[in-house]
Amino acid sequence: MVYIAKVAAAIAAVCFAGSAIAHPGEHHDHSAIKREVKARDQFAAAGKRSLNACSNSLKAREFNSRSVARRAERARSLRERRGITTKAKKYRRDLATLEVYEAVDHNETSLGYTTATPEATIFSANTSCILAPENTDGPYYVTGELIRENVTEGQVGIPLYLEVQYVDINTCLPIEDVYVDIWNCNATGTYSGVESGQAGLDTTFLRGIQKTDAEGVVTFETIFPGHYDGRATHTHLLAHQNVSVLANGTITGGTVPHIGQVFYNEVLRSAVEATYPYNTNTQAVTTNADDMWSIVGAGTTYDPFPEYLYLGDDITDGLMAWIQVGMNTTADQSSSSYYSVAANYEADGGHATTSTTTGGGQGGGQGGNGSAPAS
């Protein structure tokens, strides 16, 4: 029996009181953040209108059907590969009750799903008609990472198989040949590739690049990110188009049409952090509602939470998660204040740029990624 419950978006107040606590070197101007959040939400609303105009076309419906079938096969393949024979579980939110923040129903019998439940119900995407918002890449983005699917490099944590599918907001069809950077902190809140109290410039764990296929899909094998002071738990994504692929297995040039972050609901985060080594992390937890970027403040305009599936009956069996990202292919964020490069990874190792901070106001504490863009 498949057990279903989705992650939840909600309406929450923007929390900007006091100084943000974050990784060393971060600075935050909360007035600038408030302006950027407003601009982001207006951009998201415009994108959603574009998606709504094309979402019922025959090609868009066929595309979504193929996506459902692919995710179902991916889940079966992952379970077989990991030797999991216990029941898979999917968690569901009530999409009609967006006012109730992260209302999660864990009662299998009350949901009424059985092995006969159509895969379209289980493996549909939460964002097929919703634009994922533009968001800062934070102060710890590193260029020159390798093209690879598995980015774990031996990091210990809950296995996370993440599928991201890029959709053109004007056609509702997949976008092929997008090179997608992914990065997040490890189970105890530390980033690779940077200094400022982190793992160091010559480390590359939990970072990598993949190219979208004909269905607009990239998949990464990673671990569920840990938490750190000042930011809600998240994974960074940055999309490139029209790049050149180098002989050393990385990319250069091109445009940056989308910068975003994927977030996870509190119930899932709590379940992960009850396991080792997450439970050794002593940094303060910041909830989604208290994140400086007000990630749950746009109601139904966008949804930054992926759907997810327990591959077995225990979270330590691993997670499969998926999300669709609506993207404007004509945009380019590479010259905007959202785009900030902390370091460049080259043949002889990592090299810090001249500055890894943006905005104003003093930050402090340890761990993190998610500085405000310059005003």
C-alpha positions as CSV (number, residue, x, y, z in Angstrom):
1,M,0.0,0.0,0.0
2,V,1.3,3.4,-0.9
3,Y,1.0,6.0,1.9
4,I,0.5,9.5,0.8
5,A,0.9,13.0,2.3
6,K,2.4,16.1,0.5
7,V,4.5,18.9,1.9
8,A,2.7,22.3,2.5
9,A,2.9,25.8,1.4
10,A,1.2,28.4,3.6
11,I,0.7,32.0,4.4
12,A,3.2,33.3,6.9
13,A,4.3,36.7,8.1
14,V,7.7,38.1,6.9
15,C,10.1,38.0,9.8
16,F,12.7,40.7,9.7
17,A,13.0,41.7,13.3
18,G,16.6,41.9,14.7
19,S,19.9,40.9,13.1
20,A,20.0,37.7,11.1
21,I,22.4,35.0,12.4
22,A,24.2,33.2,9.6
23,H,27.6,32.0,8.4
24,P,30.6,34.2,9.2
25,G,31.0,36.9,6.5
26,E,27.3,37.3,5.7
27,H,25.7,40.7,5.9
28,H,22.0,41.4,5.6
29,D,20.1,44.6,4.9
30,H,16.5,43.6,5.8
31,S,15.0,46.6,4.1
32,A,16.6,45.5,0.9
33,I,15.4,41.9,1.5
34,K,11.8,43.1,1.9
35,R,12.0,45.0,-1.4
36,E,13.5,42.0,-3.1
37,V,10.8,39.6,-1.7
38,K,8.1,41.9,-3.0
39,A,9.7,42.0,-6.5
40,R,10.2,38.3,-6.5
41,D,6.6,37.6,-5.7
42,Q,5.4,40.0,-8.4
43,F,7.7,38.2,-10.9
44,A,6.3,34.8,-9.7
45,A,2.7,36.0,-10.2
46,A,3.4,37.0,-13.7
47,G,5.1,33.7,-14.4
48,K,2.1,31.8,-13.0
49,R,-0.3,33.7,-15.4
50,S,1.9,32.6,-18.3
51,L,1.9,29.0,-17.1
52,N,-1.9,28.9,-16.6
53,A,-2.4,30.0,-20.2
54,C,-0.7,26.9,-21.6
55,S,-1.1,24.3,-18.9
56,N,-4.2,22.6,-20.5
57,S,-2.7,22.2,-24.0
58,L,-2.5,18.7,-25.4
59,K,1.3,18.8,-25.5
60,A,1.4,20.0,-21.9
61,R,-0.9,17.2,-20.7
62,E,1.1,14.6,-22.6
63,F,4.3,16.0,-21.1
64,N,2.9,15.7,-17.6
65,S,1.7,12.1,-18.3
66,R,5.3,11.1,-19.3
67,S,6.6,12.8,-16.1
68,V,4.3,10.7,-13.9
69,A,5.4,7.5,-15.6
70,R,9.1,8.4,-15.3
71,R,8.9,9.2,-11.6
72,A,7.0,5.9,-10.9
73,E,9.7,3.9,-12.7
74,R,12.4,5.9,-11.0
75,A,11.0,5.0,-7.6
76,R,10.7,1.3,-8.5
77,S,14.3,1.3,-9.7
78,L,15.7,3.0,-6.6
79,R,13.9,0.6,-4.3
80,E,15.2,-2.4,-6.3
81,R,18.7,-1.0,-6.3
82,R,18.7,-0.4,-2.6
83,G,17.2,-3.8,-1.9
84,I,14.1,-2.3,-0.2
85,T,11.1,-4.6,0.0
86,T,9.0,-2.8,2.7
87,K,6.2,-0.4,1.7
88,A,7.0,3.0,0.2
89,K,5.3,6.0,1.8
90,K,4.4,9.3,0.3
91,Y,3.3,12.2,2.4
92,R,0.5,14.5,1.4
93,R,-0.8,18.0,2.2
94,D,-4.3,19.2,1.6
95,L,-3.9,21.6,-1.3
96,A,-7.3,23.1,-0.6
97,T,-6.1,24.2,2.9
98,L,-3.2,26.4,2.1
99,E,-4.0,28.6,5.2
100,V,-3.0,25.8,7.5
101,Y,0.8,25.8,7.5
102,E,2.2,22.4,6.7
103,A,-0.9,20.5,7.6
104,V,0.3,16.9,7.3
105,D,-1.9,13.8,7.6
106,H,0.1,10.7,8.6
107,N,-3.0,8.5,9.0
108,E,-2.7,5.9,6.2
109,T,-6.3,4.6,6.7
110,S,-7.9,8.1,6.5
111,L,-6.3,8.8,3.2
112,G,-7.8,5.9,1.4
113,Y,-4.9,5.1,-0.9
114,T,-4.2,1.5,-1.9
115,T,-2.0,-0.3,-4.3
116,A,-4.7,0.3,-6.9
117,T,-4.4,4.1,-6.5
118,P,-3.4,5.5,-10.0
119,E,0.3,6.5,-10.3
120,A,-0.9,9.9,-11.6
121,T,-2.2,10.6,-8.1
122,I,1.0,9.6,-6.4
123,F,3.7,10.9,-8.8
124,S,2.2,14.1,-10.1
125,A,4.3,17.3,-9.6
126,N,3.3,20.0,-7.3
127,T,4.4,22.8,-9.5
128,S,3.2,22.0,-13.0
129,C,1.4,25.4,-13.1
130,I,3.3,27.3,-10.5
131,L,6.5,29.3,-10.9
132,A,9.3,28.6,-8.6
133,P,10.6,32.1,-7.4
134,E,13.9,33.7,-8.2
135,N,16.0,33.8,-5.1
136,T,19.6,34.7,-4.1
137,D,22.3,32.1,-4.7
138,G,23.8,33.1,-1.3
139,P,27.4,33.9,-0.6
140,Y,28.7,30.4,-1.2
141,Y,28.2,29.7,-4.8
142,V,31.3,28.1,-6.5
143,T,31.9,28.0,-10.2
144,G,33.8,25.2,-12.0
145,E,32.1,22.3,-10.3
146,L,32.1,18.9,-12.1
147,I,29.3,17.5,-14.3
148,R,28.2,14.5,-12.2
149,E,25.0,13.0,-10.9
150,N,26.3,11.6,-7.5
151,V,27.6,14.5,-5.4
152,T,27.8,12.8,-2.0
153,E,31.6,12.1,-1.8
154,G,31.1,9.9,1.2
155,Q,29.1,12.5,3.2
156,V,26.9,10.7,5.8
157,G,23.2,11.5,5.9
158,I,19.8,10.5,4.7
159,P,20.1,9.6,1.0
160,L,18.2,12.0,-1.2
161,Y,17.4,11.3,-4.9
162,L,16.3,14.7,-6.2
163,E,14.6,15.2,-9.6
164,V,14.3,18.8,-10.9
165,Q,12.3,19.4,-14.1
166,Y,12.5,22.8,-15.9
167,V,9.4,24.0,-17.7
168,D,9.1,27.0,-20.0
169,I,6.6,29.4,-18.5
170,N,5.4,30.4,-22.0
171,T,4.8,26.9,-23.4
172,C,4.5,24.6,-20.4
173,L,6.9,22.3,-22.2
174,P,10.3,20.9,-21.0
175,I,13.5,22.9,-21.5
176,E,16.4,20.7,-22.8
177,D,20.1,21.4,-22.4
178,V,19.9,23.4,-19.2
179,Y,23.0,22.9,-17.1
180,V,22.0,22.9,-13.4
181,D,24.3,23.6,-10.5
182,I,23.2,22.1,-7.1
183,W,24.7,22.7,-3.7
184,N,23.8,22.4,-0.1
185,C,25.4,22.0,3.3
186,N,26.1,18.6,4.9
187,A,24.3,17.0,7.8
188,T,25.9,19.3,10.4
189,G,25.5,22.6,8.5
190,T,28.9,22.9,6.7
191,Y,29.5,23.8,3.0
192,S,32.3,22.6,0.8
193,G,34.3,24.8,-1.5
194,V,34.5,27.9,0.7
195,E,36.4,29.2,3.7
196,S,34.8,31.5,6.3
197,G,34.5,28.7,8.8
198,Q,33.5,26.1,6.3
199,A,35.2,23.0,4.9
200,G,37.8,24.8,2.8
201,L,38.4,25.9,-0.8
202,D,39.6,22.5,-2.1
203,T,36.5,20.5,-1.0
204,T,33.7,19.7,-3.5
205,F,31.2,17.5,-1.6
206,L,27.5,18.0,-2.2
207,R,28.1,20.1,-5.3
208,G,27.8,19.2,-9.0
209,I,26.2,20.0,-12.3
210,Q,23.8,18.0,-14.6
211,K,22.3,18.8,-18.0
212,T,18.5,18.5,-18.5
213,D,17.4,15.8,-20.9
214,A,14.7,16.0,-23.5
215,E,12.1,16.0,-20.7
216,G,13.8,19.0,-19.0
217,V,15.0,16.7,-16.1
218,V,18.1,16.6,-14.0
219,T,18.6,14.0,-11.2
220,F,21.1,14.2,-8.4
221,E,22.1,11.7,-5.8
222,T,22.9,13.7,-2.6
223,I,21.9,13.8,1.0
224,F,19.2,15.7,2.8
225,P,20.7,19.0,3.9
226,G,21.3,19.9,7.5
227,H,20.4,23.1,9.2
228,Y,22.3,26.2,10.3
229,D,21.6,29.5,12.1
230,G,19.6,32.0,10.3
231,R,18.2,30.0,7.3
232,A,15.5,27.4,6.8
233,T,16.7,24.0,5.5
234,H,17.2,24.3,1.7
235,T,19.0,23.1,-1.4
236,H,20.4,25.6,-3.9
237,L,19.8,25.4,-7.7
238,L,21.2,27.6,-10.4
239,A,20.4,27.1,-14.1
240,H,22.8,27.9,-17.1
241,Q,22.0,28.0,-20.8
242,N,24.1,28.3,-23.9
243,V,27.3,27.1,-22.1
244,S,30.5,25.6,-23.4
245,V,31.5,22.2,-21.9
246,L,35.2,22.0,-21.1
247,A,37.4,19.0,-21.5
248,N,37.9,18.8,-17.7
249,G,34.1,18.0,-17.2
250,T,32.8,21.4,-16.2
251,I,31.2,24.4,-18.0
252,T,31.9,28.0,-18.8
253,G,30.0,31.0,-20.3
254,G,26.4,31.2,-21.1
255,T,23.5,32.9,-19.3
256,V,21.9,32.3,-15.9
257,P,18.1,32.3,-16.5
258,H,17.1,31.1,-13.0
259,I,18.5,31.0,-9.4
260,G,16.4,29.3,-6.8
261,Q,16.2,27.3,-3.6
262,V,14.2,24.2,-2.7
263,F,12.9,24.0,0.8
264,Y,11.6,21.1,3.0
265,N,8.7,21.0,5.4
266,E,9.2,20.9,9.2
267,V,7.8,17.4,9.6
268,L,10.3,16.0,7.2
269,R,13.2,18.0,8.6
270,S,12.4,16.9,12.1
271,A,12.2,13.2,11.0
272,V,15.6,13.5,9.3
273,E,17.3,15.4,12.2
274,A,16.3,12.7,14.7
275,T,18.9,10.5,12.9
276,Y,22.7,10.5,13.1
277,P,24.7,12.7,12.3
278,Y,22.0,15.3,12.1
279,N,21.2,14.9,15.8
280,T,24.8,16.1,16.6
281,N,24.2,19.5,15.0
282,T,24.1,22.1,17.8
283,Q,23.2,25.1,15.7
284,A,19.9,26.8,16.1
285,V,17.0,25.8,13.8
286,T,15.2,28.4,11.7
287,T,11.8,27.4,10.6
288,N,10.4,28.0,7.1
289,A,8.0,30.6,8.6
290,D,11.0,32.5,10.1
291,D,13.3,32.3,7.1
292,M,14.4,35.8,5.9
293,W,13.2,35.1,2.4
294,S,9.6,34.6,3.4
295,I,9.5,31.4,1.4
296,V,5.9,30.5,2.4
297,G,4.5,34.1,2.0
298,A,3.2,33.9,-1.5
299,G,0.2,31.6,-0.9
300,T,-0.7,29.9,-4.1
301,T,1.6,31.9,-6.4
302,Y,4.5,29.4,-6.1
303,D,5.4,26.3,-4.2
304,P,9.1,25.8,-3.2
305,F,8.5,22.5,-1.5
306,P,9.1,19.3,-3.5
307,E,7.0,16.2,-3.4
308,Y,8.7,13.4,-1.6
309,L,8.5,9.7,-1.1
310,Y,10.0,7.5,1.6
311,L,11.6,4.7,-0.4
312,G,10.9,2.2,2.4
313,D,9.0,2.3,5.7
314,D,11.8,4.1,7.5
315,I,13.4,7.4,6.6
316,T,16.9,5.9,6.7
317,D,16.0,3.9,3.6
318,G,16.3,7.2,1.7
319,L,14.0,9.7,0.0
320,M,13.0,10.4,-3.5
321,A,11.9,14.0,-4.1
322,W,10.8,15.9,-7.2
323,I,9.8,19.4,-8.2
324,Q,9.1,21.3,-11.4
325,V,10.6,24.8,-11.9
326,G,8.9,27.3,-14.2
327,M,11.6,29.3,-16.0
328,N,11.8,32.3,-18.3
329,T,14.3,31.2,-20.9
330,T,15.0,34.8,-22.0
331,A,16.1,36.0,-18.5
332,D,19.7,36.3,-17.4
333,Q,20.6,36.8,-13.7
334,S,24.3,36.7,-14.3
335,S,24.6,40.5,-14.1
336,S,22.1,40.9,-11.3
337,S,22.7,41.3,-7.6
338,Y,21.2,37.8,-7.1
339,Y,24.3,36.3,-8.7
340,S,27.3,36.1,-6.3
341,V,30.4,34.0,-6.8
342,A,32.3,33.0,-3.6
343,A,35.0,30.9,-5.2
344,N,36.2,29.3,-8.5
345,Y,37.2,25.7,-8.5
346,E,40.1,25.1,-11.0
347,A,42.6,22.4,-11.8
348,D,44.8,23.4,-8.9
349,G,42.0,23.7,-6.4
350,G,39.7,26.4,-5.1
351,H,40.3,30.1,-5.3
352,A,38.2,32.6,-3.3
353,T,36.9,35.7,-5.1
354,T,37.6,39.1,-3.6
355,S,34.3,39.3,-1.8
356,T,31.7,36.7,-0.6
357,T,29.3,39.1,1.1
358,T,26.4,41.2,-0.1
359,G,23.9,43.6,1.5
360,G,24.4,45.5,4.8
361,G,24.1,44.9,8.5
362,Q,26.2,42.5,10.6
363,G,25.7,38.8,10.6
364,G,27.3,36.3,13.0
365,G,27.2,32.7,14.2
366,Q,28.3,29.6,12.3
367,G,27.1,27.8,9.2
368,G,24.9,28.9,6.3
369,N,24.1,30.2,2.9
370,G,21.6,32.7,1.8
371,S,22.8,36.3,1.9
372,A,20.6,39.1,0.7
373,P,21.4,40.6,-2.7
374,A,22.8,44.1,-2.8
375,S,20.2,46.8,-2.7
